Structure formats: C-alpha cells, structure tokens
C-alpha cells in the first residue's frame, strides 16, 4: 500500500515477489500448514503446556526473515519501526516477568515467537504497491480460505464438522469448523471474511465481495458460533457510530469494554448478577465459561503484579493434574476465555494496562486521524471493523497473542494498518481517488505534491 514513487526509488522487493510473499504469509495464518487437523489426535487428551509445533516455528522464522529482508530494503520501513514503540515496552515487560515463571524457558520461547508474528503482520502491509493491489491479493486469499472451508464440509466432513466421536467437546457435534479446527475460530474467521467482502464490494470487486459475504454468512450460521454471529450486526452498527462521535471514541469504547467485562465476570462470582441474567433469558454461565473465569480470577489473586509468565499457566501439568483436577473441568481449559484476564495472568495488571493503551487507546486516536486524512476511508473502515470486533470478542474468548490461526493475525493487521493510515504516506487506488474529494497528495517525504 505504500507510495509507488517510494518503491521506484529504492531497492525494495520486486512487485511479483512481494505479492507472493503477502499471499504466503496471509495463507499461512488463515489456512496453515496442516488444515483440517485430526480431532482425535492422541495429544488432545494430555497437558500440552510446554510443547510446541516445530514446523510452525520454522515456518514463522522463515517468513519473518523474508519479511525482514523486504522491510530492510523498503523506504517506508520507519512506519513499521515506529509502530513497534508500544510493543517494545510490552515485550520487555513480558521478558522480565518470564524470569519469575514456573517454566521460564517456555515463556521465553513463546515471547520470541509472538515477536516474529507481530513482525510479519506489521511488515506485510508494506508489500502491496497500493490499496488496489492490497484488495486484489486479499480477495484471492480470503476467497480461497472460505471456499476451502466449504470444500472440507462436503469432502472431509469428519474433519470439517464437529463429530460426536471427537476426542473433545462432543456436545459440539454438527457445528461446522472447516479447516480451522474449532467452530469458534471458524466463526470469528467468517466474521472477518464478511468485513473483507464488504470492503471488496466497495473496491470495484462487487461480485467477488458479494460471494465472500454470502458464503461466509452461511458458514457462520452453520458453525454455531453464537457470540460471533450476534456480534456481526452489532459491530457494524458500533463501527458506524464510531466514525461519527469524534473525540468521544476512546471514552465510549473504554466504557463499553469495562461494562461488558464487569457484567460477565460478575456472573462468575455474584449470585445477584446470575439471577439478573437469568431474568433476561441469558445463560449466566456463558456455556460454563464462568468456571474458567473463577479459576482465572484465583490465579490472578495469587500473582497480581507479575502474573504467571507468558502463556505459562494454562495446560501446564501443575494445573491439569493438580488439586483441582477432580473438582473442576476448568483446569483443562486452553485459556481464560477472556483476553483481558489472560493478560493479567501472563504479566500482571501492568501488562493489562499496557495492552489497553496499545490495543484500545492508541487505535482510537489512529481511527480519527485516518478518517480525517480521508485517503483510504474504505480501508480504514475495514480495519476499524476488524479491530472493534476483536476487542469485544475478547470479552468471551482469548485471541490476544494466540499466534496460531487467523484471529490474532487479522487483528494485528488491523491495528498496524490503522496506524499506517494515520501517519503513513500511502497511495490510494485509482478507484479511491475518483471517489474522493480533490486534495493534495503526499510525496515520499510527506510534503504536498
């Protein structure tokens, strides 16, 4: 999406190679090396807290290396480097708290992996030459991912649809999961796909976008992801309002997130809140997430300042086979089912504050700047919708630093993308220029052309 004149004056990666790299990176996170995972794999029934996927690690290291080379030769690399300021503080804190983890080696390894994923997501935005090419390449990737998910439903139903014979979560039988491995991940991915489809419909790819929206909508309904399905229209409405409330954005968003988390977590510990939710016809356990939240709150009370170390609490032997194993199923949970709780577990309340600044406060400012510049309103709207969806979904799921799959990767692209639209010298597509009001364009040095 960077200025064409910039690329022509530098040793940036050639257009064909950069396009291929973008497609490979995007498809790695949206499809993976082993789509349609075995739902009866032997490791699913044992604690896997310190284990890792070696092939995924090698792939991410390789992709990060290629992306870094492309970034090193790119004249707009400063955009990415400056966006890592808040992240640098976060990762320094994570490295410090990892020293106090019960499994510091595991925490350090996962922190490095998370850094590489962030590098891939931030730098990949510099690979296309403009928003037109960005839209075309993402259109190919998203349509491929959605159609692959459908192909699995019809060709590999035992892998692409939850079965009663699965090793875990028999109650999900019949829910579509495609190649994503779990219906909640599939549902979130399909919401993203709808947002992408709406973007493509505005970018001279109406029928392709409409096809993606229709297919993703059908898959979302059959995935049984009630949270994602309910949030889709709500986020579209919130995003519409968010564009128009100006400086009140950050207050509005923080208030909504605080109220939602307070209500949900109160349901785990307060009988009065549970009774209130029942009177509203809402399951007060939120499909038994309340058990996990109680366990998470207890873990936070043990180490509120430093946490338990980055991704060093859930699925550890000490938890899965500990004293509570006979009294609560929650010890087998993969995460807290609340992204904000998980950050306190990872690095204490200081980490939560840093994450809120990075993922909530700063993007609110970037949204305002991006729409004020009005160079890429459709692209800014796409990033804003994806970002808002993830912030609210994180009240019921734990996508932050979940470095596998499309969810965290797409949120990273959105957060970094909003910052680049706010400060970067980006070149609109030809179609976007014909639809926008006359105004000055910025040259590579940021001066009016």
N, C-alpha and C positions, 0 to 999 in steps of 0.2 A: 504493500500500500504506500510505499514511500515515493517521494517525488522522482519522476522519471529522469529529470535532469541531474539528480544526485547520482543515480546509478551510472549514468553515462560518463560521469567524470571520475569514476573510481574503478578499483579492481574488484567490484562486487561480483558475487557468483553469477554466472550466465543465467539468462532467463529460464531456459529449459531445465537446468539443474536445480535452480531454486524452486521452480514449480513442482518438480518431482520430490524434492525434499519436504516441501509443505504437505504434499499428499501422503507421503510415507509417515511423517510424524503424526498427522491427523488420524490416519487409518490405524496406526499402532495403538493409539489410545481409544479409538472408537470401535475397533474390531479386535485388535490384539493378535498375538502370535498363535494362540490356540483357542479360536472361537468355539462355542458350544462345548464347554467343559463337562466332564463326566460328573453327573450328580451323585454317583455312588463311589467316588474315589476313596481309597482307604484312609487317606489323611483327614477326611472331613470329620471323623468322629474322635479325633485326638487333638490335644492342645498343639497349636502351631505358632505360639507366640514368638519364638526366636528363629523360626525357619524363614526362608525366602526363596523366590523364584530366580534361579541363577540366569536363565535365558532372558528374562525380562530385564534383569540388572545389566547384562551385557548389551542388550539392545538399547537401553536408555543411555548407557555410557557412550555407545557408538553414535546414536542420534545427537546427543548433547555435543559430542566432539565435532560432528559435521555442522551443526547449527552454530557452534562457537567459531568455527573457521569462516562461515558465511558472515557472522556478526563482526569478526575482526576486520574483514575487508569492506565493511559497509560504512558509508559516510554518516549514516544516521545512528550509529551504534550508541552514541551518547544518550539517545532516547531510552534505550533499554538499560544502560548502566545507571542512569539517574533514577529509573523506576525501582531499582534494587535497594535504594536507601532504606526504606522501612523494613524490607525483607532482611537486610543485613543485620539490623538490630534484633529482629526476631530470631534469626538463626544463631546469632551469638548467644542469646539467652538460652536457646534450646541446647546448644553445646555445653553451656555452663551447667544447666540443670541435669544433663545426661550424666555428669560426674557423680550425681547422687542417686542414680537409678540402680535398681537391683540387677539390671543387665545392661551396663553401660556400653558394651561392645555392640549390642543390638541397636541401642538408641543412636549411637554414632553412625552406624551403617545406614540406618533409615533416614537420618538427617541429611547425609550426603546424597542419598537417592532423591529425597524431596527437593534439594537444591537443584539437581540436574533436571528434574521435571519442570521446575519453575523457569529454568533457563530455556528449555525447549519451548514452553508455552509463550514466554515473552518474546523470544527472538523470532519465532515463526511468523509473527505479524509483519516483520520487515521483508519477508521473502517475495510476496507478490509485488508487481510494479505499481498497481493502483487498486482501488476498490472494485473495479470491474473484474480484473483477474482474480482478486480475492473471492468475489462472489461465484465466479465460474468454477474455481478449484474446489471451494467448499461445497458447491452444489453437487459436484461429482462425488465427493467424499460422503456427504450426508445421504444422498440418494442411494449410494452403494450400501451404506450401513443399514438403512431402513429396509431395502429390498432383501439384503442378506438375512435380516431378522425374520422377514416373511418367508423366505425360502426355507429356513430352518423349521418353521412351524409346520410346513407341508411335507418337507423331505426328511427331517430328523425330529419328529415330534417328541420322541423320548428324551431328546437333549434340549429342545427349544421350548418345551411346555413342561411346567412342573408336574410331576407324577406322584401318585400315592406311594409308589415304591422307592422314591428318593430316600437317600440316607438321612436327610434332614428336612424339617418343615413339611411333613406330609399334608398338613391342612391347606397348603397352597396348591394342591392338585388342580389342574385345569388352567391355571394362570399362565399366560404367555410370558416367556423370558427371552426368546430369540437366542442370539449368540452371547448375550450379556451375562448369563449365569444366574441372575436373580431378577425376579419381577420388579422389585423396587428400583434397581439400576436401569432396567429396561424402560420403566415408566418415566423416570427422570430424563433419560436419553430421548424419549419420544416427545416430551415437552420441549426440550431443546430443538428437536427436529422441526416441530411446529413453528417455533420462533424463527429458525433458519428459513423455513418455507415461506413465511410471511415476508421475510427480507428479500428472498429471491423474487417473489411476486412484484416487488417494487423496483427490481433491478433488471427489467426487460427480460425476465425469465419466468413469466407469469405461469405458464402451464407446468413447467418443471416445479415451481414453488407450490402450485396447487396440488400436484400429485404428491409431493412430500407431505403437505399438510393433511391431505386425505388419508394417506397410508399411515402416517404417524398417529393420527387421531384414532383410526380403527385399532391399531396395535395398542395404544394407550388404554382404550376401553377394555380390551381383552386381557391386558396384563393385570388388571385388578389392582392397580396402584391407586387407591382411593385418594391418598394425600396429593399425589402429583396431579391427578385428574381434576380434583377440586381446586387446586391452586392455579391451574392454567388460565381459566377465565378471570380469576381474582387478580393474578399478576398482570394480565393485560389491562385491567381496569386501574390497578395501582400505578402501573407504568404511565398510563395516560395522565393520571393526576400528577404523578411525579414530575412530568415535564413542565407542569404549569404552576407549581407552588413556589418556585424560586428559592430564596434563602431558607425557607422553612423545611427544605428537604431533609436535612440532617436531623432536625428535631422530630419531624414526623416519623422518619424511619427508626430512629432510636427508640421512640416511644412505642411504636408498633411491635418492635422486636422484644423490648422489655416486657410489655404487657403479655405478649404471646408466651414467652418463656416463663413468666411468673405464673400464668394460668396453668400451663402444662406441668410444671414442676410442683406446683402446689397440689395438683391432683395426686402426686405420688406420696404426699405426707399429710395432707389435710382432709379430714373426713367431710368438713363443710364444703370444700371445693368439689369433692367427689359427688356429694349429694346435689350440688348445683348443676354439675354436668349431666347427671342422670336426669334431672328435671328438664334439661334441654334436649334430651334424647341422644346424648353423646356417651360413648363408652368411656368411663373415667379412667380405665387402664390403658387406653390407646393401644389396643391389641397387645396388652401386657408389657408395654414399654415401661410402665410405672415401676415394675420390679427392677428393671435395669437402672432406672433413674435413682431409685433408693440406694442401690449398690454404688452407683457413681457418686452420689452425694456423700455417702460414708467414706469413700476413697478420698474425696476432696477434703473432708474434715480431718483426715489423717495427715495430709501434706498440703495445706492450702497455699503455701508460699512458693515451693519449688516443684510441686507435683511429683509424679512417679517416674518421670523420664519420657522422652518422646516415643510414643507407641510402645510403651513398655509395661502396660498394665493388663489390658485385655488379652485373653487367650494364653496367658502365662501359666505354667504348671502350678505355681503357688496359688493362683486364683481358681483355676479349673478343678484342681484336685485338693483344694483347701478345706477349711472347716465348714464353709457354707455350701459345699457341693451337694450335700444331702438335703438341704432345706430350700434352695432356690435354683431355678434353671438359669437365672440371670448370669451366673458365673461362666456360662458357656457362650455368652454374647460376644460378638466380634467387635463391638464398640458400644458407646453410651446411647446410641440412637438420639443424640443431641450434640451437634457440632460444638456448641459453646461449652457444654460440660466437659467434652473431651479435651478442649484446650486447657482447661484448668487442671485436668488430670495429667496432661502432657507437661505443662510447665508452670502450674500455679496461676493465681489471679493476675500476676504481672503479664503473663503470656496472653491471657484473655483480653486485657486492656490493649496490648499491642495489636492483637488481631482485629479488635473492633476499630482501632484507628486506621489500620491498613485496609480492611475489607469493608468498612461501613462509612467512616467519616471522610476519608480522602476521596473515595469514588463519588460521594455526593458532590463534592467540590468539582471533580472532573466532569461529571454529568452536566453541571451548569456551564462550565467553560466550553464543552463540546457542542452543546446546543447554541450557545452564544456565537461561536465561530460559524456554525451552520454550513460547514463544508461537507459534512457527511451525516446528515440528520438520520437517514435510514440505518446506516451502520451504527451510529450512536444509540439508536432505539433498539437495535438487535442486542448490542452488548448490555444495555441497561436492563432489558427484559431478562436475559440470562442471569445477570448478576442479582437482580431482585429475587428471582425465583430461588436461587441457591441460598440466599440469606434466610428466606422464610422456610424453605425445606430443611434447613439446618436445625430448625427447632425440633424436628422429628427424626432426622437422620444425621449421620456424621460424615459429611463429604470432605471437610477440610483436611488437607494433606492425605486424602485417600488417593494414593498415587497410581492406582490401577483403574482402568476404565475411563469412560468419557466425562464423568461428572465433575471432578475436581479440575481436570484439564480444561474443560469448557469454561468453568468459572474463571480460571487463571487468564485465559484468552480475553475474557470479557473485562476483567479488572485492568489488565495491562492495556487492552485496547482502548478503554475509556481514557486512560492517562495519555496515550499517544494521540488520541483525537483532541484532547485538551491542549496539549503542548507541542505536538509534532507538526512538522511541515509536510502534510500529506496531500497527495494529489487525488481529487475526486475523479470518478469515472466520467467519460464524456456524457453519459446519460444524466448523471447527477448535476453536471454543470448546466445542462439545458433546462433543468427543472428549478435551479436555484436563482435567487436574485443576483443581479450584477454586483460584483465586488472585487476587491483586489485579491490576487493570488500571491502566495508566498514563494519566494525563491529559496534555494538551498540554505541561504544564510539567514532566512527568516525576515527578509525585507520585502516590502510590497513590490510586485513586479509591474 
